[in-house]
């Protein structure tokens, strides 16, 4: 068995990716040693890693890591261990500019290795209840998985972690192409060092390879597609000095433009049609070749090289090109992803601008509606007071002289004025339910319900009513608006159970909130769609008085809290109102 050429030490977060990249490159003489990751508490003692390397028996060792290894840099150097350190270890999988851009947005990047350990890690942190959600929401806007295609179960793990953390997630397919390029360069550098004595021809090949890798590295750092294509033409012009180079970028299965040296090409339409037919298979002739450029199974372009300067070295040129093509695909993919992100950012900016305009318009409309509501209520109250007052004066002054029918008319006038006043009050309540800032806090729903029930019992102490309110009910809500909700729901239960000899009203928790139940008149579910509409009533005023505003107010308050309300009932069997208004 041949001795390993290189020993690579890497943390658990990137272990699968390094192994996959080495297999893909066919680097079977590289040993990979994992060390336990602890990003939150970077290692201070290098002895454990040094011992791990010594036990492996490798002559040459490289440790891959980020800033977490800063404190043990000098001890490792003394032990003849090379530390390849980046600002962030994820730069081995994704271009640094993209990593920095994600971090600037508050995005937390994940690898499959991280997701394999998230349960143990969060348990180690000691989160209880919703602490994890609060913690992540304070420091992270969303999670993005760098999908390297090394773990088929990573999607399930991402869903579990997203549910636990309570934040949105996205998946960015990245593969291991950049890592393959880096590891290939790493091993080639090692081979150069070990074989430079007496191997001039080999050294020259490695020098060419290093030059090629350097040029490829430049490709991945470019952020304009035209720059990348110019770099490709320059690279192959230096590599094999061909008579002609053509590169055709492909997007949406179309070739819009050809790039060639020398330029322009004399027959662009013919070449465009021919290159568009090139799929996965390479085409090779005596002094050239044609290769498709793919990234993550997406066709990014087609490269054609004709008339190489030294046809006898065509196979060497072809093998080098086969190494370069994946990097070209990665570079083009990065640029197009960034361009798409910029377009999305512009669209988001436009949508946010339109949203702000709509919100400003809505705010102005609400202010106008509020002013109108108060104006109408003020203007109506004066005439109503006059109607009620003069009607009362007539009853007092000449009531004894009036016959039953005229006196009944006056009493109906007073009753109508009183009902109109109540309608105005209810309209104001409905208006207030959509105004004012919500101040959420943990509210004792049991205590609020008990207070409302006591007030109802005090008004009608002679009624036989059993009120059963569960203890320990809490919701996250604005206490002022929660009081309005319970006053209306319990008030309705009290009113519609008034014809029952022994009324029963309960308030208890449900799966997603709480439920208020009574054994009163109930209603026909066929008319349930009218239940929460203003001024819509399912019972006659002679049977049960009311304005039809209460449940409309309840629904608006609950919707402002991001919740919902539903009802279940049968005529003569009572009703149940299910409310989800916040965390219980």
Secondary structure as UniProt FT lines:
FT   STRAND          6..11
FT   HELIX           12..14
FT   HELIX           15..25
FT   TURN            28..29
FT   STRAND          30..35
FT   TURN            39..40
FT   HELIX           47..56
FT   STRAND          61..65
FT   HELIX           67..72
FT   HELIX           73..78
FT   TURN            79..80
FT   STRAND          82..85
FT   HELIX           89..92
FT   HELIX           96..104
FT   TURN            105..106
FT   STRAND          107..110
FT   HELIX           112..116
FT   HELIX           118..125
FT   TURN            129..130
FT   HELIX           131..139
FT   STRAND          142..147
FT   TURN            152..153
FT   HELIX           154..165
FT   STRAND          169..173
FT   TURN            175..176
FT   HELIX           177..195
FT   TURN            197..198
FT   HELIX           200..220
FT   HELIX           225..240
FT   STRAND          244..249
FT   TURN            252..253
FT   STRAND          259..261
FT   TURN            266..267
FT   HELIX           268..276
FT   STRAND          283..285
FT   TURN            286..287
FT   STRAND          288..295
FT   TURN            296..297
FT   STRAND          298..306
FT   HELIX           311..313
FT   HELIX           314..398
FT   HELIX           399..401
FT   HELIX           404..432
FT   TURN            433..434
FT   STRAND          441..444
FT   HELIX           445..459
FT   TURN            460..462
FT   STRAND          465..469
FT   STRAND          474..477
FT   HELIX           479..496
FT   TURN            497..499
FT   STRAND          503..509
FT   STRAND          514..518
FT   HELIX           525..530
FT   TURN            531..532
FT   TURN            534..535
FT   TURN            541..543
FT   HELIX           550..560
FT   TURN            561..562
FT   STRAND          564..569
FT   TURN            571..572
FT   STRAND          575..580
//
